[in-house]
Amino acid sequence: MLRVFNTLSRTKEEFQPVTPGKVGMYLCGPTVYKPSHIGHMVGPVIFDAIKRYMTYSGYEVTWVVNITDVDDKLIAESNARGIPMSAVADEMTQDYKNNLAAMGVDTINVFPKATDYIQQIVDFTADLIAKGYAYESEGDVYYDVEKFPEYGKLSNRTLDQMSGEGGGTAERKHSPFDFALWKSAKPGEPSWDSPWGKGRPGWHIECSVMSCCLLGETFDVHGGGLDLQFPHHENEIAQSEARNGKPMAKYWMHNGLMQASNEVGKVGGRKTREAQESGAKEGDLASQEAGKISKSKGASAFRDLLKKFQPENIRFFLLSSHYRRPIDYSEERLQEVGKGLEGFYRYFKRFESVTGQSFYSLESAKTRLEGDDYEKSEALDVYPEFAKHIRELRARFLEAMDDDFNTAGGLGVFFDYLRAVNKFIEETQLETKQDPTAQNALTVATTIFRELALTLGLFRAPVEEDASANDALVEPLMTLLIDLRRAAKKNKDFATADEIRNRLKELGVTLEDRPGGVCVWTRE
């Protein structure tokens, strides 16, 4: 049974979509005025994993991520660069999509742009005026917050606890808490026609309109960062529910924010460091905002980070914390994750060596029901204890993911899985003798692992290696060094054997001795 933490109720609820078997999911996307940074990848990677797991669980999911391509920041960037706002938006939207593709986020169904929905936004705003929830003032249109008694129900705030928006428009409002649905055009700004004069939409109304047009007046999941809970999502609810007379979304899901960190946590151990140790609490917006990574704080372009780290390394890192917790970010932590991943890559090579099959070519179950059938394989039952352990690990992974998409718990299971299959190879001595029965059992277990990994979008394809690693001289030279080390050990010249191993370690090459005199090498 899938359970989801609903910000609106502040409890975990059994997931029951509006339409049985189908899920509509909306995630607030970026304002495209600067190149994407790593903070922009947090939500998409998390909700990509959520969609994959929902699809695996039998749901037909439609996922929408909007693009805000008209905004004060975009106008400022357009003026600074001396190019049209649309040109800035197109350039940065492509940058965003390129980064998503690199991260394996390829399950988004629609990328609506705000400027493609101007007429719908005008109509939506006119409806709110007609229903008495909004008013025109000197070419602007504002939402009258006091007309919506439930305002504050998502963020659990009352008007007394809120601070209104001031600035140059304060005198045009009935109340400082009212927010803009339509902004009158200033000289030289991009604008569109409306019943209230030329202008452009406010930020909040864009998401209300696009989600309604693409997913319906009530849809299943609305996601976004914790910092969007108020005022953006609160305002979306007020607009949508006042206009449509029904709940906007059934489940509100908010991911924790990414924060700069100087700490490095252990990755791959039986107990990984909790994000709360950094001082930022799950659901605590104030503490998370204090260290939030953002453009305004000088976050570097994500494309530059991709020059230093493999996308899978970054994806694994982002999923290694529960989505509702803050993510402590540093390049040192990414390096730690990379070292943990090496264990999986070594296993994939080991598996291919003992079975003759590529891990990446294994045809695994696409759905949970298919996986339930496959894990009953008789090939696995030949080794009862191993079979029991593998099935328990799969059950633990599914239990973690069913419990509010606990990817951190799921990845913890992956490391236990890795230990289990490596131990099986050693116990059955598969590296030194041919044993089709043991090979078949190992293949079933590894195929189950691939099934689970794909639900998180991990280990989909071989990681690209550095060109230097593909040099034709590397393999024969390593074979020579391993042979020399083996000869030294045979002659009891352990000092030379250790020297070879240690010098290679300094060069970023790890030697791993295995039963039967087998030695394998990997690059760090």
TAGISUL-V806069 format. One record per residue. N is the residue number from 0. RES is the residue in one letter. PHI is phi as a letter, one per 40 degrees, with the letter a starting at -180 (999 if undefined). PSI is psi in degrees with one decimal (* if undefined). BURIAL is # if it has 9 or more other C-alpha atoms within 8 Angstrom, else .. Layout:
N/RES/PHI/PSI/BURIAL
N/RES/PHI/PSI/BURIAL
This chain:
0/M/999/121.9/.
1/L/c/128.4/#
2/R/b/139.6/#
3/V/b/134.0/#
4/F/c/120.7/#
5/N/b/114.8/#
6/T/d/-33.3/#
7/L/c/-41.0/#
8/S/c/-13.8/.
9/R/f/33.8/.
10/T/a/161.8/.
11/K/c/131.3/#
12/E/b/149.0/.
13/E/c/132.1/.
14/F/c/117.6/.
15/Q/b/102.2/.
16/P/c/160.6/#
17/V/d/-47.2/#
18/T/b/118.2/.
19/P/d/131.2/.
20/G/g/-9.9/.
21/K/b/145.6/#
22/V/b/130.4/#
23/G/b/126.0/#
24/M/b/131.2/#
25/Y/b/129.5/#
26/L/b/130.3/#
27/C/c/123.4/#
28/G/c/-166.7/.
29/P/c/160.4/.
30/T/c/115.3/#
31/V/c/80.7/#
32/Y/b/-14.3/#
33/K/a/161.6/.
34/P/d/148.3/#
35/S/c/146.2/#
36/H/b/178.9/#
37/I/c/-29.5/#
38/G/c/-30.0/#
39/H/c/-14.6/#
40/M/c/-14.3/#
41/V/d/-59.5/#
42/G/d/-50.2/#
43/P/d/-41.3/#
44/V/c/-44.2/#
45/I/c/-49.1/#
46/F/c/-21.1/#
47/D/c/-42.9/#
48/A/c/-38.7/#
49/I/c/-44.8/#
50/K/c/-43.5/#
51/R/d/-42.3/#
52/Y/c/-38.2/#
53/M/c/-42.3/#
54/T/c/-43.8/#
55/Y/d/-33.9/#
56/S/c/1.3/#
57/G/h/2.7/#
58/Y/c/148.5/#
59/E/c/110.8/#
60/V/b/130.1/#
61/T/b/118.9/#
62/W/b/125.3/#
63/V/b/131.6/#
64/V/b/117.7/#
65/N/c/159.5/#
66/I/b/118.1/#
67/T/c/104.4/#
68/D/b/18.8/#
69/V/a/123.0/#
70/D/a/160.6/#
71/D/d/-40.9/.
72/K/c/-37.7/.
73/L/c/-41.0/#
74/I/c/-42.7/#
75/A/c/-42.1/.
76/E/c/-37.9/#
77/S/c/-45.3/#
78/N/c/-39.8/#
79/A/c/-34.6/.
80/R/c/-11.9/.
81/G/g/31.6/.
82/I/b/159.5/.
83/P/d/150.1/.
84/M/d/-39.0/#
85/S/c/-33.4/.
86/A/c/-41.3/.
87/V/c/-47.1/#
88/A/c/-43.8/#
89/D/c/-42.9/.
90/E/c/-46.5/.
91/M/c/-27.8/#
92/T/c/-41.3/#
93/Q/c/-39.9/.
94/D/d/-45.1/#
95/Y/c/-47.7/#
96/K/c/-35.6/.
97/N/c/-40.8/.
98/N/c/-39.3/#
99/L/c/-43.2/#
100/A/c/-41.8/#
101/A/c/-34.7/.
102/M/c/2.6/#
103/G/g/16.1/.
104/V/c/89.8/#
105/D/b/25.3/.
106/T/b/5.4/.
107/I/c/130.4/#
108/N/c/-38.4/.
109/V/a/136.7/.
110/F/b/77.9/#
111/P/c/141.6/#
112/K/b/138.5/#
113/A/d/-38.6/#
114/T/c/-13.7/.
115/D/c/-3.5/.
116/Y/b/25.4/#
117/I/c/-46.5/#
118/Q/c/-40.3/.
119/Q/c/-35.3/.
120/I/c/-42.2/#
121/V/c/-45.1/#
122/D/c/-42.6/.
123/F/c/-44.8/#
124/T/c/-42.2/#
125/A/c/-38.5/.
126/D/c/-41.2/#
127/L/c/-37.1/#
128/I/c/-44.8/#
129/A/c/-32.2/.
130/K/c/-2.2/.
131/G/g/10.6/.
132/Y/c/-7.1/#
133/A/a/162.2/#
134/Y/a/151.1/#
135/E/c/143.0/#
136/S/a/105.6/#
137/E/f/41.4/.
138/G/g/-13.5/#
139/D/c/158.5/#
140/V/b/130.5/#
141/Y/b/148.5/#
142/Y/c/130.5/#
143/D/c/96.1/#
144/V/d/-36.9/#
145/E/c/-13.1/.
146/K/c/-9.0/.
147/F/b/95.4/#
148/P/d/-25.8/.
149/E/c/8.1/.
150/Y/d/128.0/#
151/G/h/-2.1/#
152/K/c/-27.3/#
153/L/c/-45.9/#
154/S/c/-2.4/#
155/N/f/45.7/.
156/R/b/155.1/#
157/T/b/165.2/.
158/L/c/-30.6/.
159/D/c/-24.1/.
160/Q/c/-1.2/.
161/M/b/157.2/.
162/S/b/130.3/.
163/G/c/168.0/.
164/E/c/127.5/#
165/G/b/-123.4/.
166/G/g/-165.0/.
167/G/c/-9.3/.
168/T/b/0.8/.
169/A/d/-39.0/#
170/E/c/-14.4/.
171/R/c/-10.5/.
172/K/c/154.7/#
173/H/c/-34.3/.
174/S/a/148.5/.
175/P/c/-15.6/#
176/F/c/-15.8/#
177/D/c/146.8/#
178/F/b/158.1/#
179/A/c/132.9/#
180/L/c/-33.0/#
181/W/a/133.3/#
182/K/b/127.6/#
183/S/c/147.8/#
184/A/c/140.4/#
185/K/c/157.9/.
186/P/d/130.0/.
187/G/g/-5.4/.
188/E/c/151.2/.
189/P/d/140.8/.
190/S/a/162.9/.
191/W/b/156.7/.
192/D/c/148.2/.
193/S/a/167.6/.
194/P/c/-15.2/.
195/W/b/11.1/#
196/G/h/175.4/.
197/K/c/141.9/#
198/G/a/-161.9/#
199/R/a/160.9/#
200/P/c/154.2/#
201/G/c/163.2/#
202/W/c/-46.2/#
203/H/c/-38.7/#
204/I/c/-27.5/#
205/E/d/-48.2/#
206/C/c/-37.4/#
207/S/d/-43.4/#
208/V/c/-48.5/#
209/M/c/-40.6/#
210/S/c/-39.8/#
211/C/c/-44.7/#
212/C/c/-37.0/.
213/L/c/-26.9/.
214/L/b/-11.5/#
215/G/h/169.3/.
216/E/c/-30.4/#
217/T/b/121.7/#
218/F/b/-177.4/#
219/D/c/-56.6/#
220/V/b/126.6/#
221/H/b/120.2/#
222/G/b/168.2/#
223/G/i/172.0/#
224/G/c/156.2/#
225/L/d/-30.6/#
226/D/c/-13.8/.
227/L/c/-8.9/#
228/Q/d/-43.7/#
229/F/b/131.2/#
230/P/c/-9.4/.
231/H/d/-55.8/#
232/H/c/-34.6/#
233/E/c/-40.8/#
234/N/c/-34.8/#
235/E/d/-45.7/#
236/I/c/-47.2/#
237/A/d/-45.9/#
238/Q/c/-52.3/#
239/S/c/-44.5/#
240/E/c/-29.3/#
241/A/c/-39.6/#
242/R/c/-41.7/#
243/N/c/-18.3/.
244/G/g/25.9/.
245/K/a/163.5/.
246/P/d/140.8/#
247/M/c/-52.8/#
248/A/b/148.2/#
249/K/c/-38.6/#
250/Y/b/128.0/#
251/W/b/121.9/#
252/M/b/126.1/#
253/H/b/123.1/#
254/N/c/150.3/#
255/G/c/162.2/#
256/L/c/156.1/#
257/M/c/132.4/#
258/Q/b/148.0/#
259/A/c/138.8/#
260/S/a/145.5/.
261/N/b/2.0/.
262/E/c/150.0/.
263/V/b/124.1/.
264/G/b/152.9/.
265/K/c/133.9/.
266/V/b/129.8/.
267/G/g/-3.9/#
268/G/c/177.0/.
269/R/c/-23.8/.
270/K/b/107.7/.
271/T/c/154.8/#
272/R/c/132.8/.
273/E/c/141.4/.
274/A/c/-24.1/#
275/Q/c/-20.0/#
276/E/c/-21.7/.
277/S/c/-10.7/.
278/G/h/-17.7/.
279/A/c/126.4/#
280/K/c/153.4/#
281/E/d/126.1/#
282/G/g/-1.9/.
283/D/c/97.4/.
284/L/c/-41.9/.
285/A/c/-46.4/.
286/S/c/-33.8/#
287/Q/c/-38.6/#
288/E/c/-32.3/#
289/A/d/-35.1/.
290/G/b/13.3/#
291/K/d/135.8/#
292/I/c/129.1/#
293/S/a/168.5/#
294/K/c/-41.1/#
295/S/c/-19.4/.
296/K/b/16.4/.
297/G/g/22.5/.
298/A/c/136.3/#
299/S/c/159.0/.
300/A/c/139.4/#
301/F/c/-33.8/#
302/R/c/-27.3/#
303/D/c/-35.8/.
304/L/c/-34.4/#
305/L/c/-16.4/#
306/K/c/-16.9/.
307/K/b/-30.0/.
308/F/b/146.3/#
309/Q/c/142.4/#
310/P/d/-38.5/#
311/E/c/-34.3/#
312/N/d/-46.5/#
313/I/c/-42.6/#
314/R/c/-45.7/#
315/F/d/-41.9/#
316/F/c/-45.6/#
317/L/c/-28.7/#
318/L/c/-2.9/#
319/S/c/-2.4/#
320/S/b/149.6/#
321/H/c/140.3/#
322/Y/c/-24.9/#
323/R/c/-7.3/#
324/R/c/154.4/#
325/P/c/150.8/#
326/I/b/119.5/#
327/D/c/116.3/#
328/Y/b/136.3/#
329/S/a/156.8/#
330/E/c/-27.3/.
331/E/c/-38.8/.
332/R/c/-36.9/#
333/L/c/-38.6/#
334/Q/c/-39.5/.
335/E/c/-41.4/#
336/V/c/-41.7/#
337/G/d/-39.7/#
338/K/c/-38.6/#
339/G/c/-37.9/#
340/L/c/-29.8/#
341/E/d/-32.3/#
342/G/c/-37.6/#
343/F/c/-42.6/#
344/Y/c/-37.4/.
345/R/c/-39.7/#
346/Y/c/-41.3/#
347/F/d/-39.5/#
348/K/c/-40.6/#
349/R/c/-42.7/.
350/F/c/-45.0/#
351/E/c/-35.2/#
352/S/c/-39.2/#
353/V/c/-17.3/#
354/T/b/-18.1/.
355/G/g/9.9/.
356/Q/b/143.7/#
357/S/c/132.9/#
358/F/d/-38.9/#
359/Y/c/-9.5/.
360/S/b/-0.6/.
361/L/c/131.6/#
362/E/c/100.9/.
363/S/c/168.2/#
364/A/c/138.9/#
365/K/c/-20.3/.
366/T/b/163.2/#
367/R/c/-39.8/#
368/L/c/-40.7/.
369/E/c/-39.9/#
370/G/c/-37.2/#
371/D/c/-38.7/.
372/D/c/-42.2/.
373/Y/c/-35.6/#
374/E/c/-11.0/#
375/K/c/7.5/.
376/S/d/133.2/#
377/E/c/-26.8/.
378/A/c/-31.9/#
379/L/c/-33.7/#
380/D/c/-14.4/#
381/V/c/-26.2/#
382/Y/b/83.8/.
383/P/d/-45.6/.
384/E/c/-42.1/.
385/F/c/-43.2/#
386/A/c/-43.6/#
387/K/c/-42.4/.
388/H/c/-45.4/#
389/I/c/-42.9/#
390/R/c/-36.0/#
391/E/c/-39.4/.
392/L/c/-42.9/#
393/R/c/-42.5/#
394/A/c/-38.8/.
395/R/c/-40.0/#
396/F/c/-47.6/#
397/L/c/-37.5/#
398/E/c/-41.3/.
399/A/c/-45.4/#
400/M/c/-33.5/#
401/D/c/-24.8/#
402/D/c/74.9/#
403/D/g/40.8/#
404/F/f/55.1/#
405/N/c/80.1/#
406/T/c/-31.4/#
407/A/c/-44.9/#
408/G/c/-37.5/#
409/G/c/-41.5/#
410/L/c/-31.2/#
411/G/c/-38.5/#
412/V/c/-36.3/#
413/F/d/-41.3/#
414/F/c/-36.7/#
415/D/c/-38.3/#
416/Y/c/-43.0/#
417/L/c/-43.7/#
418/R/c/-38.0/.
419/A/c/-46.0/#
420/V/c/-34.5/#
421/N/c/-41.0/#
422/K/c/-38.8/.
423/F/c/-41.6/#
424/I/c/-42.6/#
425/E/c/-41.6/#
426/E/c/-33.6/.
427/T/c/-0.2/.
428/Q/f/40.6/#
429/L/c/-18.7/#
430/E/c/-11.2/#
431/T/b/-6.5/.
432/K/a/151.1/.
433/Q/c/125.6/.
434/D/a/89.5/.
435/P/d/-35.3/.
436/T/c/-45.7/.
437/A/c/-37.3/#
438/Q/c/-41.6/#
439/N/c/-42.1/#
440/A/c/-42.2/#
441/L/c/-38.4/#
442/T/c/-41.6/#
443/V/c/-46.5/#
444/A/c/-41.4/#
445/T/c/-33.9/#
446/T/c/-37.5/#
447/I/c/-40.7/#
448/F/c/-42.2/#
449/R/c/-39.6/#
450/E/d/-46.9/#
451/L/c/-41.0/#
452/A/c/-38.7/#
453/L/c/-24.0/#
454/T/c/-19.3/#
455/L/b/3.7/#
456/G/g/27.1/#
457/L/b/151.1/#
458/F/f/41.7/#
459/R/c/-33.1/.
460/A/a/158.9/.
461/P/d/141.4/.
462/V/c/136.7/.
463/E/c/132.0/.
464/E/c/157.5/.
465/D/c/150.1/.
466/A/d/-34.5/.
467/S/c/-29.3/.
468/A/c/-17.6/.
469/N/c/3.6/.
470/D/d/134.0/.
471/A/c/-21.5/.
472/L/c/-20.1/.
473/V/c/-51.9/#
474/E/c/-50.5/.
475/P/c/-34.8/.
476/L/c/-41.0/.
477/M/c/-38.0/#
478/T/c/-42.0/.
479/L/c/-46.7/.
480/L/c/-39.7/#
481/I/c/-39.6/#
482/D/c/-41.7/.
483/L/c/-39.8/#
484/R/c/-40.6/#
485/R/c/-41.6/#
486/A/c/-39.4/.
487/A/c/-41.9/#
488/K/c/-37.6/#
489/K/c/-34.7/.
490/N/c/10.2/.
491/K/g/25.5/.
492/D/c/70.5/#
493/F/c/-25.6/.
494/A/c/-44.4/.
495/T/c/-41.0/#
496/A/c/-43.7/#
497/D/c/-36.2/.
498/E/c/-42.6/.
499/I/c/-46.5/#
500/R/c/-45.1/#
501/N/c/-39.6/.
502/R/c/-37.9/.
503/L/c/-37.4/#
504/K/c/-40.7/#
505/E/c/-28.0/.
506/L/c/2.6/.
507/G/g/20.2/.
508/V/b/127.3/#
509/T/b/128.9/#
510/L/c/136.8/#
511/E/b/114.9/.
512/D/c/134.9/.
513/R/b/166.3/.
514/P/d/148.0/.
515/G/g/14.0/.
516/G/g/9.3/.
517/V/c/137.0/.
518/C/b/128.6/#
519/V/b/155.3/.
520/W/b/148.4/#
521/T/a/151.4/.
522/R/c/140.5/.
523/E/c/*/.
